[in-house]
């Protein structure tokens, strides 16, 4: 029988994020394809993708795709967009009410 082996990538997501930010500062724009091409395995690709999602959440980058199956382009978010990031709060509870004890 043939077995599938899952390779674990222990690279921290923030290290992938820092790498993406460095590439953007150097090159100005990137594509999703350029970020995952040459990665050793799927786990590493997933780590890069998760880092990308985190950078989007933190409003550090902008991602666009003009055509439904076209390239996904990534660029540094303008400063006014970056300033709108309010931290990691999901606003699941009213922040003005004291916590129940």
Contact map, one row per residue, 1 for C-alpha under 8 A:
11100000000000000000000000000000000000000000000000000000000000000000000000000000000000000000000000000
11110000000000000000000000000000000000000000000000000000000000000000000000000000000000000000000000000
11111000000000000000000000000000000000000000000000000000000000000000000000000000000000000000000000000
01111100000000000000000000000000000000000000000000000000000000000000000000000000000000000000000000000
00111110000000000000000000000000000000000000000000000000000000000000000000000000000000000000000000000
00011111000000000000000000000000000000000000000000000000000000000000000000000000000000000000000000000
00001111100000000000000000000000000000001110000000000000000000000000000000000000000000000000000000000
00000111110000000000000000000000000000000010000000000000000000000000000000000000000000000000000000000
00000011111000000000000000000000000000000011001000000000000000000000000000000000000000000000000000000
00000001111100000000000000000000000000000000000000000000000000000000000000000000000000000000000000000
00000000111110110000000000000000000000000001001000000000000000000000000000000000000000000000000000000
00000000011111110000000000000000000000000000001000000000000000000000000000000000000000000000000000000
00000000001111111000000000000000000000000000001101100000000000000000000000000000000000000000000000000
00000000000111111100000000000000000000000000000000100000000000000000000000000000000000000000000000000
00000000001111111110000000000000000000000000000000000000000000000000000000000000000000000000000000000
00000000001111111111000000000000000000000000001100100000000000000000000000000000000000000000000000000
00000000000011111111100000000000000000000000000100110110000000000000000000000000000000000000000000000
00000000000001111111110000000000000000000000000000000000000000000000000000000000000000000000000000000
00000000000000111111111000000000000000000000000000000000000000000000000000000000000000000000000000000
00000000000000011111111100000000001000000000000000010000000000000000000000000000000000000000000000000
00000000000000001111111110000000000000000000000000000000000000000000000000010000000000000000000000000
00000000000000000111111111000000000000000000000000000000000000000000000000000000000000000000000000000
00000000000000000011111111110100000000000000000000000000000000000000000000000000000000000000000000000
00000000000000000001111111111100000000000000000000000000000000000000000000110000000000000000000000000
00000000000000000000111111110000000000000000000000000000000000000000000000010000000000000000000000000
00000000000000000000011111110000000000000000000000000000000000000000000000000000000000000000000000000
00000000000000000000001111111100000000000000000000000000000000000000000000000000000000000000000000000
00000000000000000000001111111100000000000000000000000000000000000000000000110000000000000000000000000
00000000000000000000000100111110000000000000000000000000000000000000000011110000000000000000000000000
00000000000000000000001100111111011000000000000000000000000000000000000011100000000000000000000000000
00000000000000000000000000001111111000000000000000000000000000000000001111000000000000000000000000000
00000000000000000000000000000111111100000000000000000000000000000000001111000000000000000000000000000
00000000000000000000000000000011111110000000000000000000000000000000001100000000000000000000000000000
00000000000000000000000000000111111110000000000000000000000000000000000000000000000000000000000000000
00000000000000000001000000000111111110000000000100000000000000000000000000000000000000000000000000000
00000000000000000000000000000001111111100000100100000000000000000000000000000000000000000000000000000
00000000000000000000000000000000111111100000000000000000000000000000000000000000000000000000000000000
00000000000000000000000000000000000111110000000000000000000000000000000000000000000000000000000000000
00000000000000000000000000000000000111111101100000000000000000000000000000000000000000000000000000000
00000000000000000000000000000000000001111101000000000000000000000000000000000000000000000000000000000
00000010000000000000000000000000000000111111100000000000000000000000000000000000000000000000000000000
00000010000000000000000000000000000000111111110000000000000000000000000000000000000000000000000000000
00000011100000000000000000000000000000001111111000000000000000000000000000000000000000000000000000000
00000000101000000000000000000000000000111111111100000000000000000000000000000000000000000000000000000
00000000000000000000000000000000000100101111111110000000000000000000000000000000000000000000000000000
00000000000000000000000000000000000000000111111111000000000000000000000000000000000000000000000000000
00000000101110010000000000000000000000000011111111100000000000000000000000000000000000000000000000000
00000000000010011000000000000000001100000001111111110000000000000000000000000000000000000000000000000
00000000000000000000000000000000000000000000111111111000000000000000000000000000000000000000000000000
00000000000010000000000000000000000000000000011111111100000000000000000000000000000000000000000000000
00000000000011011000000000000000000000000000001111111110000000000000000000000000000000000000000000000
00000000000000001001000000000000000000000000000111111111000000000000000000000000000000000000000000000
00000000000000000000000000000000000000000000000011111111100000000000000000000000000000000000000000000
00000000000000001000000000000000000000000000000001111111110000000000000000000000000000000000000000000
00000000000000001000000000000000000000000000000000111111111110000000000000000000000000000000000000000
00000000000000000000000000000000000000000000000000011111111111100000000000000000000000000000000000000
00000000000000000000000000000000000000000000000000001111111100000000000000000000000000000000000000000
00000000000000000000000000000000000000000000000000000111111110000000000000000000010010110000000000000
00000000000000000000000000000000000000000000000000000011111111000000000000001000110110000000000000000
00000000000000000000000000000000000000000000000000000011111111000000000000011000110000000000000000000
00000000000000000000000000000000000000000000000000000011011111100000000001111000000000000000000000000
00000000000000000000000000000000000000000000000000000001001111110000000001111000000000000000000000000
00000000000000000000000000000000000000000000000000000001000011111000000111100000000000000000000000000
00000000000000000000000000000000000000000000000000000000000001111100000111000000000000000000000000000
00000000000000000000000000000000000000000000000000000000000000111111011110000000000000000000000000000
00000000000000000000000000000000000000000000000000000000000000011111011000000000000000000000000000000
00000000000000000000000000000000000000000000000000000000000000001111111000000000000000000000000000000
00000000000000000000000000000000000000000000000000000000000000001111110000000000000000000000000000000
00000000000000000000000000000000000000000000000000000000000000000011111000000000000000000000000000000
00000000000000000000000000000000000000000000000000000000000000001111111100000000000000000000000000000
00000000000000000000000000000011100000000000000000000000000000001110111110000000000000000000000000000
00000000000000000000000000000011100000000000000000000000000000111000011111000000000000000000000000000
00000000000000000000000000001111000000000000000000000000000000111000001111100000000000000000000000000
00000000000000000000000000001111000000000000000000000000000011110000000111110000000000000000000000000
00000000000000000000000100011100000000000000000000000000000011100000000011111000000000000000000000000
00000000000000000000100110011000000000000000000000000000000111000000000001111100000000000000000000000
00000000000000000000000000000000000000000000000000000000001111000000000000111110110000000000000000000
00000000000000000000000000000000000000000000000000000000000000000000000000011111110000000000000000000
00000000000000000000000000000000000000000000000000000000000000000000000000001111111000000000000000000
00000000000000000000000000000000000000000000000000000000000000000000000000000111111100000000000000000
00000000000000000000000000000000000000000000000000000000001100000000000000001111111110000000000000000
00000000000000000000000000000000000000000000000000000000011100000000000000001111111110000000000000000
00000000000000000000000000000000000000000000000000000000000000000000000000000011111111000000000000000
00000000000000000000000000000000000000000000000000000000001000000000000000000001111111000000000000000
00000000000000000000000000000000000000000000000000000000011000000000000000000000111111100000000000000
00000000000000000000000000000000000000000000000000000000000000000000000000000000001111111000000000000
00000000000000000000000000000000000000000000000000000000010000000000000000000000000011111000000000000
00000000000000000000000000000000000000000000000000000000010000000000000000000000000001111100000000000
00000000000000000000000000000000000000000000000000000000000000000000000000000000000001111111000000000
00000000000000000000000000000000000000000000000000000000000000000000000000000000000000011111000000000
00000000000000000000000000000000000000000000000000000000000000000000000000000000000000001111111000000
00000000000000000000000000000000000000000000000000000000000000000000000000000000000000001111110000000
00000000000000000000000000000000000000000000000000000000000000000000000000000000000000000011111000000
00000000000000000000000000000000000000000000000000000000000000000000000000000000000000000011111110000
00000000000000000000000000000000000000000000000000000000000000000000000000000000000000000010111111000
00000000000000000000000000000000000000000000000000000000000000000000000000000000000000000000011111000
00000000000000000000000000000000000000000000000000000000000000000000000000000000000000000000011111100
00000000000000000000000000000000000000000000000000000000000000000000000000000000000000000000001111110
00000000000000000000000000000000000000000000000000000000000000000000000000000000000000000000000011111
00000000000000000000000000000000000000000000000000000000000000000000000000000000000000000000000001111
00000000000000000000000000000000000000000000000000000000000000000000000000000000000000000000000000111
